[in-house]
Structure formats: structure tokens, C-alpha cells
Amino acid sequence: MHPSRRDFLSTLPLLPVAKPNGAQTVGTPEELAAALKAAKPGALILLAAGQWQDADLLVDAQGEEASPVRVMAAEPGKTVLTGRSRLRLGGRFTTVEGVHFRECAYAGDLVQFRTSPSSLASRCKLLDCAIVDCNPGNRELTTRWISLYGAGNEVSRCYLAGKRNLGATVVVWLNGAPNNHRIGECWFGPRPPLGVNGGETIRVGDSSTSMLDSMTLVENNYFERCDGEIEAISNKSCGNIYRSNFFDRCEATLTLRHGNRCLVDGNHFFGGGSRSAGGIRVIGEGHVVINNLLEACNGTGFRAAISVVNGLPDSPLNGYLQVKGALIAHNTLIGCAQPAVIGTNGGNASLTLAPEQVRVAANRIGEASEFVKDGDGVPRPRTPREAAEDVAEVTHDIDGQPRGRQKQAGCDEISKAPRTRRRWTADNAGPQWWPRGR
């Protein structure tokens, strides 16, 4: 199993309700640059409310873990970047918070965690920001909204919606060493169908670096109608964790496209009955898929609720490597047209290598009538069902509750222990200042 990660939620700073003592307010990119040049660890720089047109923000500072340099909207959400604005975030222990990118048309990557190709961010954060409808005039132009470089960086409590041109919304780039990035508590709003490849919501790595460890953690996010292409999340590196995310009516899948040894744990997929709504697609070696809840996902083949794909003989890195040594256990599949398919070619006759050493155990497949929804809308089994075999590697359930001595089949253990995980929705994900119910 993947090594455990620390709980980041307790470390995230809260937005202030009033201007802190010693904060400096700036109103232009030039004033910001001057303030950053003089900034010491613990400095707080406030961006004045209002519209910042064509603002090229370069945030490069040296903070400390306990005293980061913070660049924050003076009023959360009311520093609005428009036109050809962009942000380059770098240095060490530097954060940008509460900024609203709206209808920006910058013809490149909107937010980059680097200040130059050779100066990458380290332990920097983008917090409580929103990026909405930021598209260049040319739909065929490839851009990214957030490009994560460097190591130990974080994108948390952000809202991103309305990307219509080519390019993944968020990309993690590898540079030879594990990234250890974190993407959490974000609300990824609707992304319309692009019609071609290149419309992922999150991509971790690429084909050329897919055999390298990224060790990126994607957890506690809400994906709402992310329909850009078949892959809402495209994994293209090794050692990543996808945990406790909610995919709400996404006509897409979480795809382990390239790379090995990833963990997909405790995610909820609600397909709404769409024939294009899938769940988890597995390609590569050593993946672990446990404790996931897949509901009304009516896709088939590559879009099945759980799809384990055949490999391509002598596959290049950008092909389809054979599935080997996967564990698929304690998942619950409710009312799905094709709950699981082991060995599919998706219509590609050249995919002939059947999966090897795939262990499928303690899963529960049923219909909606066998479950009742709790107050949060999560289906719970009316009657528990004991697992036919013990999967020692699975020690907890979708709620983070410990598994009992006699484990239950499916993602949900009947337990009186406190729930340490929750489902992330439009009610609790994204910036604190973003309107709810949109």
C-alpha cells in the first residue's frame, strides 16, 4: 500500500476577516513587485479590490514554513484579474490567496508554479482562488489554467469552471524527482465537451515521464459535470493517490492511463444514468482500487464503472502497457450498466495482452433498492453483507472507519467508529467566498 500522508487540512491558513496589522496594500503589479523585493518571512501583501486589467503578476519570495510570504486579496474574491492577466508563483513558502481570474484571455498557461523555466516553486500554495471562463479567442490553442512545477506545492479550496479550449485545466509536470504536490478541497465546475483529446480536468505527468514517481495527492475535491473528454483525471506518472473525491454527473472517468503503483481509494462516482458516465479505468502495473462507490454509471467498455484494459504488445510509453498485479477490492457498484470488465480493448483490436495477476475481491454489486441514502445523499446498504474473503491490505472503509474482524463486502463498513472522511460537494468545496448553489 502507498505510504500514509499527513493531514493537510489542519495546516491551511484561514482568510482574515479584517486587515491584519502590518499588512501592506498594493494596487498595481509594479507596486507588488516593489513590496515583494523588500518582503521578509511572514510578510503580508494585500492586493487592492477592483479590476486588474492585463496584470502580469510575478510573485517570487522566500518565506519560511511557519512564516510564509502571503499575497492576498484585500477582500476575498474582489481582486479580479481580467484581460491578458497571468500569475507566476515561485520562490519558497509563498502563497497567493483569494484572487478571482475572470474571462482572462492570456494565450498561455494562466498560473504557473515557476518564475522561469529554471526557477521552480517549492512549498508554495494557491489558496481560495477562482478561475472562471478564461479562454483565448482560438479554441484550438492549447493552454493550461494551472501548471504545477517544482516540489511540495499545493492548490487548495479553489473554484475552476468553464474551460472551453484545448489543454488540461490543471497539469502536474515532472522534472526527475517526486513532486509531492497536493490538490485538495477544490471545486471543479462544469467543463463542456471538447470533442477531441486534450480536455482533461487534471493530468498528472505525461507519456514521456510516466515511469517516474510523482507522489501527487489529489483528495477531497468535487468534480461537477467535467465532460471535456473521456478522462476527467488522467494519471501519467507513478505513486499517486486519488482519495475521497466526488465525481458528480461527469461523462468521463478517472483513468490510470500511464504509470504504475497508484492508489484510488474512497472516491464517489455518481453518473446520473448517462451512457457516457464511467468510473475508473486501469492500465499499468501495481495499482490499488479500493473502497470506491460507483452509482448509476452506465458507460461500457472503456467507460465501464471499473474497466481493466488489455495491453498492447511491445507498447511504447504512449501506448497501452499491460495491466499486472492490480488489486480491486471492497468497491460498491450500484445500478451500473457494466459494473466491471476485466480485459477490454475498447474497440481497438491491437490491444491483445490480457491483464495478469488481477485480484478482484470483496466487492459488492447491487441495485438501488438494496440501499438507502443518508442525510448527505450517500447510499448505505439496507442489509450488510459479509465479504467472502479477507483482503488484509484494506484496513478502512470509504468513511475512514476501521474494518472489523469480519469485514463487510463493498466500500462501507458497518461501524460505530467516528467517520474521518466526508463527501465533498458544492456545499463545502472551493473558496469560502464563492457563492454556494451555483
C-alpha positions, 0 to 999 in steps of 0.5 A: 500500500502507498505510504500514509500522508499527513493531514493537510487540512489542519495546516491551511491558513484561514482568510482574515476577516479584517486587515491584519496589522502590518499588512501592506496594500498594493494596487498595481503589479509594479507596486507588488513587485516593489513590496515583494523585493523588500518582503521578509518571512511572514510578510503580508501583501494585500492586493487592492479590490477592483479590476486588474486589467492585463496584470502580469503578476510575478510573485517570487519570495522566500518565506519560511514554513511557519512564516510564509510570504502571503499575497492576498486579496484585500477582500476575498474574491474582489481582486479580479484579474481580467484581460491578458492577466497571468500569475507566476508563483515561485520562490519558497513558502509563498502563497497567493490567496483569494484572487478571482481570474475572470474571462482572462484571455492570456494565450498561455498557461494562466498560473504557473508554479515557476518564475522561469523555466529554471526557477521552480516553486517549492512549498508554495500554495494557491489558496481560495482562488477562482478561475472562471471562463478564461479562454483565448479567442482560438479554441484550438490553442492549447493552454493550461489554467494551472501548471504545477512545477517544482516540489511540495506545492499545493492548490487548495479550496479553489473554484475552476469552471468553464474551460472551453479550449484545448489543454488540461485545466490543471497539469502536474509536470515532472522534472526527475524527482517526486513532486509531492504536490497536493490538490485538495478541497477544490471545486471543479465546475462544469467543463463542456465537451471538447470533442477531441483529446486534450480536455482533461480536468487534471493530468498528472505527468505525461507519456514521456515521464510516466515511469517516474514517481510523482507522489501527487495527492489529489483528495477531497475535491468535487468534480461537477459535470467535467465532460471535456473528454473521456478522462476527467483525471488522467494519471501519467506518472507513478505513486499517486493517490486519488482519495475521497473525491466526488465525481458528480454527473461527469461523462468521463472517468478517472483513468490510470492511463500511464504509470504504475503503483497508484492508489484510488481509494474512497472516491464517489462516482455518481453518473446520473444514468448517462451512457457516457458516465464511467468510473475508473479505468486501469492500465499499468502495473501495481495499482490499488482500487479500493473502497470506491462507490460507483452509482448509476454509471452506465458507460461500457467498455472503456467507460465501464464503472471499473474497466481493466484494459488489455495491453498492447504488445511491445507498447511504447510509453504512449501506448497501452502497457499491460495491466499486472498485479492490480488489486480491486477490492471492497468497491460498491457498484450500484445500478451500473450498466457494466459494473466491471470488465476485466480485459477490454480493448475498447474497440481497438483490436491491437490491444491483445495482452490480457491483464495478469495477476488481477485480484478482484475481491470483496466487492459488492454489486447491487441495485438501488433498492438494496440501499438507502441514502443518508442525510448527505445523499450517500447510499448505505446498504439496507442489509450488510453483507459479509465479504467472502474473503479477507483482503488484509491490505484494506484496513478502512472503509470509504468513511475512514472507519476501521474494518472489523474482524469480519469485514463487510463486502463493498466500500462501507463498513458497518461501524460505530467508529467516528467517520474521518472522511466526508463527501465533498460537494458544492456545499463545502468545496472551493473558496469560502467566498464563492457563492454556494448553489451555483 
